[in-house]
Amino acid sequence: MRNLVLITLLLFAVTAKSQQNQESQSYSFSLQQAISHALTNNYTAKNAGRDIEIAKQKKRETTATGLPQISAGVDYTNNLAIPLSVLPAQILDPTAPSGTFAAVAFSPKQSVNARATLNQLLFDGSYIVALQASKTYLKYYENAKLKADVNIREMVITDYGNVLLAEESITILERNKSILEKTFSDTKETFKNGLIEEENVEQLEITLSSVNSNLNNTKRVLDVAYKMLKITLGIDINADLKLTDKLDDLTTNNLDMAFAQGGFNVSNNIDYQMAQNFQEQRSLELKLQKSKALPSLSANLNFGYNAFDQDFKFLSRDMKYYNFSALGVSLNIPIFSSFARSARTQQARIALDQAKTQLTESEQRLKLQYEASKSEYEFSIEEYATAKNNLRLAERIERKQQTKFTEGLSSSFDFSEAQRQLYTAQQNYLQSMVNIISKKASLESVINIK
């Protein structure tokens, strides 16, 4: 009992140590390193890779159906009550009265049958189509993996940017808080000396309270943003993560108005390729229905041994076994299905027409999506320039109002309004930087930039 307790405690300690090591694991990523890590470790990316492996095995399975199939088996029968057959009694005994019958057992009490069968498909149109469909099936999941990679890349860029936005917001809010606390302290001293009204102090207290509330909320947002990024990266949400890129640098690297003028080739878009793949699948379904009108040919070879006896002597060396073998060929020719086959073919043809229409629709929608993404990216650059200029103006206005307020030339309301305008301009500027990064990522996803 004592040993059992010791073993249990040891296993618990090992498990706790393993969990602690996992949670204490640390990472440090630039944006590109984060993207590379996510493309390998993201949960969706992993399963998309497994879907490809499943499709490869499905292709092997389909190919194997047209290759030789061998099966074997052994049958043992013990007739507890041997079935009897009735014969005219005169066949066994010429002296028996006419019209009488005798019961005879034709089956042995025990029997063994060992057999092997080889089946080979010689021709089947549906098998040929199935081989083509298996390649399309594999291609679909390869495209699905590429689609997942495109989405993951965009998610990483967005989540990475949101973390940087929250971090920069906290830095600015803490600086605003520090400046505001000093102004509030000085104003309280001025009020105590009777040089200003209490309303000025109260107005600054309201602003300071608002800044503190925003700061606390942004810290909570930062924690959530980090955890969202960790999930996208495929790492434990309790792991330590450090981002090495700065928001200013990423914004500068993504400022490229000429990029939006590069044109768009819809055939490079993964959604368009998947729509093409869907059309090809529908085409093969039509081909499959047509192939069912063709004859199919298969062959089989049977070989085996059997033995019979009243007692179980089948393992004895003296037991007599009788061999048997047979070669068979089967030709199946479809002749008339009461137009059911024709109806299935027409359904497949209509489905193919639908797929062609969907491909055309996808092409038009993707072109529209490109134009919209391009417009949004160009606007984000313009918005960034505007926000940057507005921030500079708001800073100048706030400094002027602060000087006037300190000198008693301006009211607390005007000063507070200038502060709120500055804080809004600061957040708009940070958000405009993140917008440039995320909007370019969206445009790259449409163009299929990897």
C-alpha angles and dihedrals in degrees: 000000000000091000091051091054091049092050091049092051091048093052090048091051092049092049092047091049091050092051091047091052091049093049093045094052111120133208135193118195141175113208093264092046089050091052092049091048093048094049088061104032106030110117094233091047091053093052091044088056090050090051088058091052090050090051090051091053090046089054090052090049092052092048091050093058090072094047126084114294118204125190133172137188147170124220124196122187129188111185103211089184112021112222112242130217125208121233132174105273093229090068089066098029118025089197093059117113116266115260095029125119137211128210113232130185110222097174124079117239094242133023140174126203122188116185145168127198130198117197123188128182108221101180135355123153092207090058091056090050090047090057090053091046092052089059090050089047090054092046090053093058092044088055090045088056091051089048090051090049091052091050093045092050091053092045092052092050091049095045092044090052092048091055091050090047092054092046093050090045090054091050092052094043092051090050091048090048092051093050092044093050091055091048090047092050093049091047092052090053090049090050091050088055088054096241097121138028123263090242089073091058093046092050091054090046090056091051092047091050090052092050091050091050092049091047093053092046092049090053089055090047089052091055092051091045091053092050092048090052091048091053090050090049091050096240132125112280089228094055119110112255128185125186115212100189121086126223093236092052094048091048092051092047091052096047099106117134090175089062091068090055095058097099132237131262106195093199089068092059113102093219090056090049090052090050088052089050090052091052090050090052091053090048090054091048088057090048090050093054090049091049090058088072090064123089120254126218128198138164135206136192121202125192133167153122133249136188137189135201143147091239133039101267098133094119093053118108090227092057112120115228123192119210126216134182137176137184118208136182122196124199117186117192119186109218112162130359099173088259093298091122091050091051091052090049091052090049090053091048091052090048089053091052089051090052091051090052091048090051091054091047091049090052092052093044092049091051088052091046090052092052091047093047091046091050092048092050093049090047091050089057091049091045090051092054090048093047091048092052092044090052091053091050093045091052091052092048092048092050091050092048091047091053091047091047093050091050092047094247096115135046125245089245092060091046092049091048090053090050093051089048090052093048091050091049090051093053092044089053093050092045091050089056092052090045091058090053096045096041092051089049089053091050091048089052091056092047089043097237109174 
